[in-house]
Amino acid sequence: MKKAMLFVLALQLIACGELQQVVNQLPQSGPIGNAEIAQGLRQALDLGIEKQVSKLKAEDGFFKNELVKIVMPKELQKVDKTLRDIGLGKLADEGLKVLNRAAEDAVGEATPIFVDAVKNISFTDAKNILLGSDNAATSYLQQNTESQLYTKFNPVIKNSFEKVGADKIWSNLIAKYNALPLTNNVNPDLTDYVTQEALKGVYTMIAVEEKEIRTKVSSRTTDVLRRVFTLQD
């Protein structure tokens, strides 16, 4: 009799153990705190940096991406048109390409700065960002990194102009334009212009990924992302 009772007890213990394993595997549906919300936002921004900013570093990352392609600054659009009108379209195309190449070079400087900013998202800000607009996390990142990124990007772009020959191309291009009769001389600060455009491009692509995660459940590739962003659905 004792042996039979012991056998039944052993079966019950085994069953309880298996039941606990099943329970442990069930989704946890408890309240989500600010710590987990902040973790979800960090993951979303990390994905944006990893998937989108890394694309911008590649050759043609800017030049062949219509969302961020750097076009002529306003004051040089007349230069571009005039040169094309007199048969110098190839030179104008090359001038445009090297602007984008410089931006592609500079983006490599962004990742460490972004990583630090993402780590510093506070618990206090987390819920407001989550329940904000489709680019609220990107806007937070921009506010906390833009001036630092400008300082990093500007000298890289200046050096890149020299490396890819942009300084010579643009000196030649502008000299040809300024030599034409009935034109006003131009001498724009292309380094500043490309720096500003490169920054816009970086934040644009991070915002693309953030919106994907906010609006498409299939883009939420971790449990934390799924739990956190369900709150704003």
Phi, psi and chi 1 to 4 in degrees:
 res  aa     phi    psi   chi1   chi2   chi3   chi4
   1 MET       -  -45.4 -175.0   68.8  176.8      -
   2 LYS   -60.9  -41.7  -77.2 -175.4  178.1 -179.4
   3 LYS   -61.4  -40.9  -73.5 -176.7  179.2 -179.5
   4 ALA   -63.7  -42.6      -      -      -      -
   5 MET   -64.8  -41.1  -69.6  178.2   62.9      -
   6 LEU   -62.7  -39.1  -72.6  171.0      -      -
   7 PHE   -63.7  -45.5  179.9   71.0      -      -
   8 VAL   -62.5  -42.5  170.8      -      -      -
   9 LEU   -61.6  -41.2 -179.1   59.7      -      -
  10 ALA   -62.7  -42.2      -      -      -      -
  11 LEU   -62.1  -40.2  -72.6  176.0      -      -
  12 GLN   -63.4  -42.0  -71.6  175.5  -24.2      -
  13 LEU   -63.7  -40.9  -71.3  171.3      -      -
  14 ILE   -62.6  -44.8  -68.9  169.4      -      -
  15 ALA   -61.8  -41.0      -      -      -      -
  16 CYS   -63.2  -40.2  -73.1      -      -      -
  17 GLY   -63.7  -43.1      -      -      -      -
  18 GLU   -66.5  -38.8  -70.5  173.7  -13.5      -
  19 LEU   -62.4  -40.8  179.0   60.6      -      -
  20 GLN   -63.8  -38.1 -173.2   59.9   51.2      -
  21 GLN   -61.9  -41.7  -73.7 -179.5   -0.9      -
  22 VAL   -62.8  -46.1  172.1      -      -      -
  23 VAL   -59.5  -42.0  169.7      -      -      -
  24 ASN   -62.3  -25.8  -70.2  -19.3      -      -
  25 GLN   -89.0   -8.5  -68.8  171.5    6.8      -
  26 LEU   -72.4  148.6  -68.8  173.8      -      -
  27 PRO   -60.2  138.6  -16.6   26.7      -      -
  28 GLN   -85.5  128.2  -60.5  -59.3  -53.4      -
  29 SER  -118.3   22.8   57.2      -      -      -
  30 GLY   -70.8  173.0      -      -      -      -
  31 PRO   -62.0  144.8   22.0  -32.2      -      -
  32 ILE   -97.2  123.7  -61.7  176.6      -      -
  33 GLY   -90.1  172.9      -      -      -      -
  34 ASN   -61.3  -31.7  -80.7  -10.3      -      -
  35 ALA   -62.4  -43.1      -      -      -      -
  36 GLU   -72.6  -35.5 -170.3  171.2    4.2      -
  37 ILE   -61.6  -45.9  -68.5  171.4      -      -
  38 ALA   -60.9  -39.7      -      -      -      -
  39 GLN   -62.1  -41.9 -175.6 -175.5   -0.3      -
  40 GLY   -63.7  -41.4      -      -      -      -
  41 LEU   -66.2  -38.8  -70.9  169.0      -      -
  42 ARG   -62.0  -43.0  -69.6 -175.9 -167.7  115.8
  43 GLN   -63.2  -40.3  -75.3 -171.4    9.8      -
  44 ALA   -63.2  -44.5      -      -      -      -
  45 LEU   -69.3  -37.6  -74.3  169.7      -      -
  46 ASP   -60.4  -39.5  -76.3  -19.0      -      -
  47 LEU   -64.3  -41.3  -82.6  173.8      -      -
  48 GLY   -61.5  -41.9      -      -      -      -
  49 ILE   -66.7  -45.5  -66.1  164.6      -      -
  50 GLU   -67.7  -45.3 -179.6 -175.5  -13.0      -
  51 LYS   -84.9  -39.9  -71.2  177.4   64.2  177.2
  52 GLN   -99.4  -46.6  -58.6  -63.6  -15.2      -
  53 VAL   -66.3  -35.1  176.4      -      -      -
  54 SER   -62.4  -31.6   60.5      -      -      -
  55 LYS   -65.6  -35.0  -67.6  177.5 -174.2  176.2
  56 LEU   -68.9  -23.5  -64.5  177.6      -      -
  57 LYS   -74.0  -22.2  -66.6 -170.8  -69.4 -175.1
  58 ALA   -74.1  159.8      -      -      -      -
  59 GLU   -60.2  132.4 -176.1  171.8  -51.3      -
  60 ASP    72.5   10.9  -70.0  -30.4      -      -
  61 GLY   -59.5  -36.5      -      -      -      -
  62 PHE   -92.0  -48.0  -86.5   83.8      -      -
  63 PHE   -60.4  -33.8 -170.1   62.1      -      -
  64 LYS  -109.0   18.0  -68.7 -172.4  177.0  178.8
  65 ASN  -114.2  106.2 -178.4  -19.9      -      -
  66 GLU   -64.8  -19.0  -68.4  -57.3  -41.2      -
  67 LEU   -70.2  -29.8  -77.9  177.3      -      -
  68 VAL  -128.8   -1.0  -62.9      -      -      -
  69 LYS   -52.9  132.8 -178.7  178.9  179.9  179.0
  70 ILE   -86.0  120.7  -62.2  173.8      -      -
  71 VAL  -103.3  177.3  -61.7      -      -      -
  72 MET   -60.4  139.1  -65.7  -70.8 -176.6      -
  73 PRO   -62.8  156.7   18.8  -28.4      -      -
  74 LYS   -52.6  -44.2 -171.9  175.1 -179.5  179.4
  75 GLU   -69.8  -13.8   64.0  -92.9   36.9      -
  76 LEU  -104.9   -3.4  -73.6 -175.8      -      -
  77 GLN   -62.6  -33.7  -72.7  173.2    7.3      -
  78 LYS   -70.8  -30.7   58.7 -175.6  177.5 -177.7
  79 VAL   -64.3  -47.4  178.3      -      -      -
  80 ASP   -58.1  -49.5 -177.8   79.5      -      -
  81 LYS   -63.1  -43.8 -176.7  178.2 -175.4  -53.9
  82 THR   -63.0  -43.9  -58.0      -      -      -
  83 LEU   -64.6  -38.7  -68.8  175.1      -      -
  84 ARG   -66.7  -37.8  -67.2 -178.5 -169.1  -79.5
  85 ASP   -63.7  -27.3  -71.9  -15.1      -      -
  86 ILE  -102.7   16.4   62.8  171.0      -      -
  87 GLY    89.3   15.2      -      -      -      -
  88 LEU  -107.8   37.2  -66.6  175.1      -      -
  89 GLY   -61.5  -36.7      -      -      -      -
  90 LYS   -63.2  -41.3 -173.2  174.8 -179.8 -179.2
  91 LEU   -64.9  -40.5  178.5   62.4      -      -
  92 ALA   -63.9  -41.3      -      -      -      -
  93 ASP   -61.6  -42.2  -73.0  -19.8      -      -
  94 GLU   -65.8  -38.3 -169.3   60.6   27.1      -
  95 GLY   -61.8  -38.8      -      -      -      -
  96 LEU   -68.9  -40.7 -169.7   60.0      -      -
  97 LYS   -63.2  -42.0 -175.8  178.5  -72.2 -173.5
  98 VAL   -69.7  -25.9  -67.2      -      -      -
  99 LEU   -62.4  -43.5  -63.3 -174.8      -      -
 100 ASN   -70.9  -35.4  -73.8  -88.9      -      -
 101 ARG   -61.4  -40.1  -71.9  -73.1  179.9  -91.0
 102 ALA   -63.9  -40.0      -      -      -      -
 103 ALA   -64.6  -41.1      -      -      -      -
 104 GLU   -61.2  -38.3  -69.6  155.3   11.6      -
 105 ASP   -63.5  -40.2  -85.9   -6.5      -      -
 106 ALA   -72.2  -29.6      -      -      -      -
 107 VAL   -61.2  -26.6  169.6      -      -      -
 108 GLY   -58.3  -23.0      -      -      -      -
 109 GLU   -77.9  -12.6  -61.7  -69.1  -40.8      -
 110 ALA   -78.0  -38.4      -      -      -      -
 111 THR   -55.4  -49.9  -58.3      -      -      -
 112 PRO   -60.4  -35.8  -20.0   31.4      -      -
 113 ILE   -68.3  -41.5  -65.3  170.0      -      -
 114 PHE   -63.4  -43.0  -77.8  147.5      -      -
 115 VAL   -59.0  -43.6  167.9      -      -      -
 116 ASP   -63.4  -42.4  -74.1  -17.5      -      -
 117 ALA   -65.4  -39.9      -      -      -      -
 118 VAL   -64.1  -40.4  169.4      -      -      -
 119 LYS   -61.7  -27.5  -73.8  178.1 -178.0  174.7
 120 ASN   -93.8    9.8  -69.5  -32.8      -      -
 121 ILE   -62.2  122.0  -68.5  177.8      -      -
 122 SER   -82.4  157.2   69.9      -      -      -
 123 PHE   -62.9  -33.4  -62.9  159.9      -      -
 124 THR   -64.4  -41.9  -55.2      -      -      -
 125 ASP   -75.9  -23.2  -70.5  -27.2      -      -
 126 ALA   -55.8  -51.0      -      -      -      -
 127 LYS   -67.8  -38.4 -167.7  166.3  -73.2 -174.3
 128 ASN   -62.4  -39.4  -69.4  -27.3      -      -
 129 ILE   -66.9  -44.5  -65.4  170.7      -      -
 130 LEU   -58.7  -43.2  176.6   67.1      -      -
 131 LEU   -91.6   10.3  -60.1  177.9      -      -
 132 GLY   -86.7 -158.3      -      -      -      -
 133 SER   -72.4  175.7   62.8      -      -      -
 134 ASP   -62.3  -18.0  -77.3  -11.5      -      -
 135 ASN  -121.8   26.1   67.1  -20.8      -      -
 136 ALA   -62.1  -40.9      -      -      -      -
 137 ALA   -68.6  -38.4      -      -      -      -
 138 THR   -64.1  -40.9  -55.9      -      -      -
 139 SER   -62.4  -40.2  -64.4      -      -      -
 140 TYR   -60.2  -45.2  171.4   89.5      -      -
 141 LEU   -62.7  -41.7 -165.5   61.6      -      -
 142 GLN   -62.6  -45.4 -175.8  170.8   -1.8      -
 143 GLN   -60.4  -31.3  -69.5  164.9   12.1      -
 144 ASN   -98.9   -0.6  -73.6  -84.3      -      -
 145 THR  -132.9  -14.6   61.2      -      -      -
 146 GLU   -60.9  -47.8 -168.7  165.4   21.9      -
 147 SER   -66.3  -37.9   61.4      -      -      -
 148 GLN   -66.8  -40.3 -164.3  176.9   -3.3      -
 149 LEU   -66.9  -38.5  -79.8 -176.7      -      -
 150 TYR   -58.5  -45.4 -175.7   96.3      -      -
 151 THR   -60.6  -35.7  -57.7      -      -      -
 152 LYS   -77.0  -43.9  -77.6  -78.0 -170.7 -179.2
 153 PHE   -67.7  -42.7  -83.2   23.5      -      -
 154 ASN   -55.4  -51.5 -165.0  -94.8      -      -
 155 PRO   -67.5  -31.5   20.5  -30.4      -      -
 156 VAL   -64.5  -43.3  174.3      -      -      -
 157 ILE   -65.8  -40.4  -74.3  169.7      -      -
 158 LYS   -60.4  -45.9 -174.4  175.8 -179.4  179.4
 159 ASN   -66.1  -36.3  -69.6  -24.3      -      -
 160 SER   -64.9  -39.4  179.8      -      -      -
 161 PHE   -54.5  -41.7  -82.0  169.8      -      -
 162 GLU   -70.9  -40.5  -63.4  173.6    5.6      -
 163 LYS   -64.9  -44.4 -178.4  177.6   76.5  175.6
 164 VAL   -92.1    4.1  -59.7      -      -      -
 165 GLY    79.8   16.1      -      -      -      -
 166 ALA   -64.9  -35.6      -      -      -      -
 167 ASP   -60.9  -41.9   51.1  -15.7      -      -
 168 LYS   -70.9  -41.4  -66.3  178.0 -178.6  177.0
 169 ILE   -60.3  -46.4  -69.9  168.8      -      -
 170 TRP   -73.5  -33.7  -85.8   95.8      -      -
 171 SER   -61.0  -42.8  -66.3      -      -      -
 172 ASN   -66.6  -45.3 -176.2   25.5      -      -
 173 LEU   -61.9  -47.9 -170.3  152.8      -      -
 174 ILE   -70.9  -36.0  -70.0  172.6      -      -
 175 ALA   -61.4  -42.4      -      -      -      -
 176 LYS   -63.6  -40.8  -74.9 -176.3 -178.0  -63.3
 177 TYR   -66.6  -47.5  175.1   80.9      -      -
 178 ASN   -64.2  -22.6  -73.0  -18.4      -      -
 179 ALA   -80.4  -12.3      -      -      -      -
 180 LEU   -72.6  144.5  -64.9  172.6      -      -
 181 PRO   -68.7  150.9   22.6  -30.8      -      -
 182 LEU    64.3   27.4  -56.4  176.6      -      -
 183 THR  -120.0  150.2   59.1      -      -      -
 184 ASN   -91.1  137.2  -64.4  -40.2      -      -
 185 ASN   -62.3  141.3  -75.4    6.1      -      -
 186 VAL  -124.4  148.2  -65.1      -      -      -
 187 ASN  -154.3   68.2 -172.9   27.0      -      -
 188 PRO   -74.0  157.3   29.6  -34.8      -      -
 189 ASP   -86.0   88.3 -175.3  -11.6      -      -
 190 LEU   -70.1  -30.3  -75.6  174.7      -      -
 191 THR   -62.8  -46.3  -57.2      -      -      -
 192 ASP   -64.4  -43.3  174.6   71.5      -      -
 193 TYR   -60.4  -48.7  172.1   73.1      -      -
 194 VAL   -67.9  -35.4  173.0      -      -      -
 195 THR   -59.5  -47.8  -58.8      -      -      -
 196 GLN   -63.4  -41.2  -62.0  -76.4    5.0      -
 197 GLU   -69.3  -36.2  -68.2  -61.3  -60.5      -
 198 ALA   -63.9  -41.5      -      -      -      -
 199 LEU   -62.4  -44.8  -70.9  172.2      -      -
 200 LYS   -58.0  -42.3  -76.1 -176.5 -164.1  173.5
 201 GLY   -63.0  -41.7      -      -      -      -
 202 VAL   -61.6  -49.5  165.6      -      -      -
 203 TYR   -68.8  -32.0  -64.4  120.9      -      -
 204 THR   -61.2  -44.5  -66.1      -      -      -
 205 MET   -73.5  -33.7  -64.4  -46.1  -62.4      -
 206 ILE   -65.8  -39.6  -67.8  174.7      -      -
 207 ALA   -63.2  -34.8      -      -      -      -
 208 VAL   -59.0  -46.8  164.9      -      -      -
 209 GLU   -69.2  -39.5 -170.7   63.6   25.5      -
 210 GLU   -60.1  -44.7  179.5 -176.9   -4.6      -
 211 LYS   -63.6  -38.3 -173.4  173.3 -179.0  179.3
 212 GLU   -57.6  -46.9  -77.7  -82.9  -50.0      -
 213 ILE   -67.3  -36.6  -69.2  170.1      -      -
 214 ARG   -71.3  -33.0  -75.3 -177.3 -178.8  -89.1
 215 THR  -106.9  -16.0   58.7      -      -      -
 216 LYS  -123.1  113.8  -66.1 -177.0 -179.9  178.5
 217 VAL   -58.2  -35.0  175.1      -      -      -
 218 SER   -64.7  -17.8   59.5      -      -      -
 219 SER   -85.9   -7.2  -64.6      -      -      -
 220 ARG   -88.2   93.7  -59.5  167.7 -169.4  173.3
 221 THR   -92.3    2.8   53.6      -      -      -
 222 THR  -131.3  161.7   69.6      -      -      -
 223 ASP   -59.7  -40.3  -71.5  -21.6      -      -
 224 VAL   -63.6  -44.8  171.4      -      -      -
 225 LEU   -60.3  -42.2  -73.5  176.1      -      -
 226 ARG   -64.8  -44.6  -75.3 -173.1  -76.1  -88.0
 227 ARG   -66.4  -45.1  -83.7  170.9   56.5   77.6
 228 VAL   -70.8  -47.9  167.3      -      -      -
 229 PHE   -78.6   -9.8  -78.5   92.2      -      -
 230 THR   -63.7  -28.7  -64.9      -      -      -
 231 LEU   -62.4  -29.2  -66.5  177.2      -      -
 232 GLN  -101.3    1.5   52.5   99.2   73.5      -
 233 ASP   -69.8      -  -73.6  -18.2      -      -
